[in-house]
Amino acid sequence: MEKRVVEITVQGQKFVLKTDLDDNALEFISQTANNRIDSISSAAPSFSPHKTALLAVLDLAEELFHEKKNLTDLKENIRTQSTKLLYALNESRNLQSKRTLVGDNPPGEG
């Protein structure tokens, strides 16, 4: 998808962005930002809008960090399990090859 210029609103502020994201993704992003800022603002109403926004950024960055770590862990788990499965398949093939060479197949096989 080609980049396009769009306008989104976060906390009443309009932002013009150049993006390749679709409208649903942009709505999710702006709503997530608004919700996070509103949550922090409700918990600490004395904070300035600037400090509230920075805390929201830090909160989202922490969430991103955890999601990236979860993804890395998942990829490593998939890699480990795939290696184990390939090893088991190769062992099974090797065993089958040995049976064929020795003529040790059960009746009706090979």
C-alpha positions as CSV (number, residue, x, y, z in Angstrom):
1,M,0.0,0.0,0.0
2,E,1.3,3.4,-0.9
3,K,1.8,6.1,1.7
4,R,-0.9,8.7,2.0
5,V,-1.5,11.9,4.0
6,V,-4.1,11.5,6.7
7,E,-5.3,13.6,9.7
8,I,-5.9,12.0,13.1
9,T,-7.0,13.6,16.3
10,V,-5.4,12.8,19.7
11,Q,-6.6,14.7,22.8
12,G,-8.3,17.3,20.6
13,Q,-5.0,18.0,18.7
14,K,-5.0,17.3,15.0
15,F,-2.0,15.6,13.5
16,V,-1.2,15.2,9.8
17,L,0.7,12.0,9.1
18,K,2.1,10.3,6.1
19,T,1.3,6.6,6.5
20,D,0.6,3.3,4.7
21,L,-1.8,2.1,7.4
22,D,-5.5,1.7,6.7
23,D,-8.3,3.6,8.4
24,N,-9.0,0.8,11.0
25,A,-5.4,0.7,12.1
26,L,-5.2,4.5,12.4
27,E,-8.4,4.5,14.4
28,F,-7.0,1.8,16.7
29,I,-3.8,3.8,17.2
30,S,-5.5,7.2,17.9
31,Q,-8.0,5.5,20.3
32,T,-5.2,3.7,22.1
33,A,-3.3,6.9,22.5
34,N,-6.4,8.7,23.8
35,N,-7.3,5.9,26.2
36,R,-3.8,5.8,27.6
37,I,-3.6,9.5,28.1
38,D,-7.1,9.6,29.6
39,S,-6.1,6.8,32.0
40,I,-3.0,8.6,33.2
41,S,-4.8,11.9,33.4
42,S,-7.5,10.4,35.6
43,A,-5.0,8.8,37.9
44,A,-2.9,12.0,38.2
45,P,-5.0,15.0,37.4
46,S,-2.4,17.5,38.6
47,F,0.1,16.4,35.9
48,S,0.6,18.8,33.0
49,P,-0.6,17.6,29.6
50,H,3.1,17.4,28.5
51,K,4.0,15.1,31.5
52,T,0.9,13.1,31.0
53,A,1.7,12.5,27.3
54,L,5.3,11.6,28.2
55,L,4.1,9.0,30.7
56,A,1.7,7.6,28.1
57,V,4.6,7.2,25.7
58,L,6.7,5.5,28.4
59,D,3.8,3.2,29.2
60,L,3.3,2.3,25.5
61,A,7.0,1.8,25.1
62,E,7.1,-0.6,28.0
63,E,4.1,-2.5,26.5
64,L,6.0,-2.7,23.2
65,F,9.1,-4.0,24.9
66,H,7.1,-6.8,26.5
67,E,5.3,-7.7,23.2
68,K,8.6,-7.8,21.4
69,K,10.1,-10.0,24.1
70,N,7.1,-12.3,23.9
71,L,7.5,-12.5,20.1
72,T,11.2,-13.3,20.4
73,D,10.4,-16.0,23.0
74,L,7.7,-17.4,20.8
75,K,10.0,-17.5,17.7
76,E,12.7,-19.3,19.8
77,N,10.2,-21.8,21.1
78,I,9.0,-22.5,17.5
79,R,12.6,-22.8,16.3
80,T,13.4,-25.3,19.2
81,Q,10.2,-27.4,18.6
82,S,10.8,-27.4,14.8
83,T,14.4,-28.6,15.3
84,K,13.1,-31.4,17.6
85,L,10.4,-32.4,15.1
86,L,13.0,-32.5,12.2
87,Y,15.3,-34.6,14.3
88,A,12.5,-37.0,15.1
89,L,11.5,-37.2,11.4
90,N,15.1,-37.9,10.4
91,E,15.4,-40.6,13.0
92,S,12.2,-42.2,11.9
93,R,13.4,-42.2,8.2
94,N,16.8,-43.6,9.3
95,L,15.0,-46.4,11.2
96,Q,12.7,-47.1,8.2
97,S,15.8,-47.2,5.9
98,K,17.5,-49.7,8.1
99,R,14.4,-51.9,8.2
100,T,14.2,-51.8,4.4
101,L,17.9,-52.7,4.1
102,V,17.6,-55.6,6.6
103,G,14.2,-56.7,5.3
104,D,12.7,-56.3,8.7
105,N,9.4,-54.8,7.4
106,P,6.2,-56.0,8.8
107,P,4.0,-58.0,6.4
108,G,2.4,-55.8,3.7
109,E,5.0,-53.0,4.0
110,G,7.9,-52.1,1.7
